[in-house]
Amino acid sequence: MITTETQRLIDLALDEDQVYNDLTTDSLIDPKVVGTARFISKQSGVLAGIYVASEVFRRIDPSIKLEIHIDDGNEVQPGSMLAEVFGKAGTILRGERTALNFLQHMSGISTETSKYVNAIKDYKALVLDTRKTIPGFRMLDKYAVKMGGGENHRLNLADGILIKDNHIAILKDSNMNLSDIVNISRQNTITPNKIEIEVTNLSQLEDALLGKPDIILLDNMSIEDMRKSVKIVNGKLLLEASGNVTLENIASIAETGVDLISVGALTHSSKALDISLETEF
């Protein structure tokens, strides 16, 4: 979990917070003072980021000791002790805010994802994230989605072909239909990749279907048109529903029979889970 990329991100966050120039801690706390700090959940949710939060303290002081009590992906309740930190008081105070920022943010995403996943547990559809992530946090945000029971869509632009409306708009003057665009993309790709194309209506769906893509994305379609799309495709390929998906309507979308439902709100609108760091010196 703690990759070089994650360590780099932690270091950027520590540098941003000037943890090695903590005027308050430097002016008040004897460097010899040691103690214990405990991560305590204040809300019910699904945990994600406990190893990242722990790594924050290790990056400041490798001698710090940590004991994790609840692993990522598990449910927590108000009062749950997630982990303990043992070491210098100065290290704990310097890293507190940065560690909590990572942990609260990631746990908020995993908790929100679990709500969407539970809402369609009786249907075959999978809940996917999108690339609507905080810049630099892509891998952590998508890891948090997985911890909440969701699945990852493309990690980045090199992770598969997704022909969207703006690609199609640029090519519209070339008198190409959607099946032509799919075929051209396939011909111009050196390494075989799954091809997905976005459509907004049933006419576009039937056109795209002729190009035999791997996935067709139904963008902002009505529930009725999604249902018709499932009948037209008849299992020939995967159908993904996207656009304005909420907790209130995701079950209705899943009921149409689509295979995938992508939800940008998982990563761009999740509320941080309330977690505190309680100290004892």
Residue pairs with C-beta under 8 A, 6 or more apart in sequence:
1 51
1 52
1 72
1 143
2 51
2 52
2 55
3 139
5 139
6 52
6 55
6 139
6 140
7 55
7 59
9 136
9 137
9 140
10 52
10 55
10 56
10 59
10 98
10 102
11 59
12 136
13 56
13 98
13 101
13 102
14 20
14 56
14 59
14 60
14 95
14 98
17 97
17 98
19 60
19 94
19 95
19 98
20 60
20 94
22 90
22 93
22 94
24 93
25 90
25 93
25 94
29 89
29 90
29 93
30 89
31 88
31 90
32 88
33 88
33 89
33 90
33 281
34 86
34 87
34 88
34 89
34 281
35 86
35 87
35 89
35 92
35 279
35 280
35 281
36 84
36 85
36 86
36 279
36 280
36 281
37 84
37 85
37 92
37 96
37 277
37 278
37 279
37 280
38 81
38 82
38 83
38 84
38 85
38 277
38 278
38 279
38 280
39 50
39 53
39 81
39 82
39 83
39 84
39 85
39 99
39 103
39 275
39 276
39 277
40 79
40 80
40 81
40 82
40 275
40 276
40 277
40 278
41 47
41 76
41 77
41 78
41 79
41 80
41 82
41 273
41 274
41 275
42 78
42 274
42 275
42 276
43 76
43 78
43 273
43 274
43 275
44 75
44 76
44 77
44 78
45 75
45 76
45 107
45 108
45 110
45 111
45 114
45 273
46 73
46 74
46 75
46 76
46 107
46 110
46 111
46 113
46 114
46 147
46 148
46 149
47 70
47 71
47 72
47 73
47 74
47 75
47 76
47 82
47 107
47 110
47 147
48 72
48 73
48 106
48 107
48 109
48 110
48 143
48 144
48 147
48 148
49 72
49 102
49 103
49 105
49 106
49 107
49 140
49 144
50 68
50 70
50 71
50 72
50 82
50 83
50 103
51 68
51 72
52 102
52 103
52 106
52 140
53 83
53 99
53 100
53 102
53 103
54 66
54 68
54 83
54 85
54 99
56 95
56 98
56 99
56 102
57 64
57 66
57 85
57 87
57 91
57 92
57 95
57 99
58 64
58 66
59 95
60 91
60 94
60 95
61 87
61 88
61 91
63 87
63 88
64 85
64 86
64 87
64 88
64 91
65 85
65 86
65 87
66 83
66 84
66 85
66 86
67 83
67 84
67 86
68 82
68 83
69 81
69 82
69 83
69 84
70 76
70 80
70 81
70 82
70 83
72 110
72 147
73 110
73 146
73 147
73 148
76 82
76 107
82 103
82 275
85 92
85 277
89 279
89 281
92 277
92 279
93 279
96 277
99 277
100 275
100 276
100 277
102 140
103 273
103 275
104 272
104 273
104 274
104 275
105 134
105 137
105 144
105 272
106 140
106 141
106 143
106 144
106 147
107 144
107 272
107 273
107 275
108 270
108 271
108 272
108 273
109 141
109 144
109 145
109 148
109 266
109 267
109 270
110 144
110 145
110 147
110 148
111 148
111 270
111 273
112 148
112 265
112 266
112 269
112 270
112 271
113 127
113 129
113 144
113 145
113 147
113 148
113 149
113 150
113 266
113 270
114 148
114 149
115 247
116 127
116 150
116 245
116 247
116 250
116 261
116 263
116 266
117 127
117 148
117 149
117 150
118 149
119 247
119 250
119 251
120 127
120 250
120 251
120 254
120 261
123 251
123 254
123 255
124 254
124 257
124 259
125 241
125 253
125 254
125 258
125 259
125 260
125 261
126 150
126 151
126 259
126 260
126 261
127 149
127 150
127 151
127 250
127 261
127 263
127 266
128 150
128 151
128 152
128 153
128 240
128 260
128 261
128 262
128 263
129 141
129 142
129 145
129 150
129 151
129 152
129 153
129 262
129 263
129 264
129 266
129 267
130 153
130 242
130 262
130 263
130 264
130 266
130 267
131 138
131 153
131 154
131 156
132 264
132 267
132 268
133 141
133 142
133 267
133 268
134 141
134 267
138 155
138 156
139 155
141 267
142 152
142 155
142 267
144 267
145 151
145 152
145 266
145 267
146 152
148 266
150 263
150 266
153 262
154 160
154 162
160 193
160 194
160 196
161 185
161 189
161 193
161 194
161 195
161 196
162 196
162 197
162 198
162 217
163 181
163 182
163 185
163 195
163 196
163 197
163 198
163 213
164 198
165 198
165 200
165 219
167 181
168 178
168 181
168 198
171 181
176 184
177 207
177 210
178 197
178 199
178 204
178 207
178 208
178 210
178 211
179 207
179 208
179 209
179 210
179 211
180 211
181 197
181 211
182 195
182 197
182 208
182 211
182 212
182 213
183 211
185 195
186 195
186 211
189 195
194 214
194 215
195 213
195 214
195 215
196 213
196 214
196 215
196 216
196 217
196 240
197 208
197 211
197 213
197 215
197 216
197 217
198 216
198 217
198 219
198 242
199 205
199 207
199 208
199 216
199 217
199 218
199 219
200 219
200 220
200 221
201 221
201 225
202 225
202 228
202 229
202 232
205 216
205 218
205 229
205 232
205 233
206 232
208 216
209 216
209 232
209 233
209 236
209 237
212 237
213 237
214 237
214 238
215 237
215 238
215 239
215 240
215 260
216 229
216 233
216 237
216 238
216 239
216 240
217 240
217 241
217 242
217 262
218 225
218 226
218 229
218 239
218 240
218 241
218 242
218 258
219 242
219 243
220 242
220 243
220 244
221 229
221 241
221 243
223 249
223 252
223 253
223 256
226 239
226 241
226 253
226 256
226 258
227 256
227 257
229 239
229 256
229 258
230 239
230 256
230 257
230 258
233 239
238 259
238 260
239 257
239 258
239 259
239 260
240 258
240 259
240 260
240 261
240 262
241 253
241 256
241 258
241 260
241 261
241 262
242 261
242 262
245 253
245 261
245 262
245 263
245 264
245 265
246 265
250 261
250 263
253 261
254 261
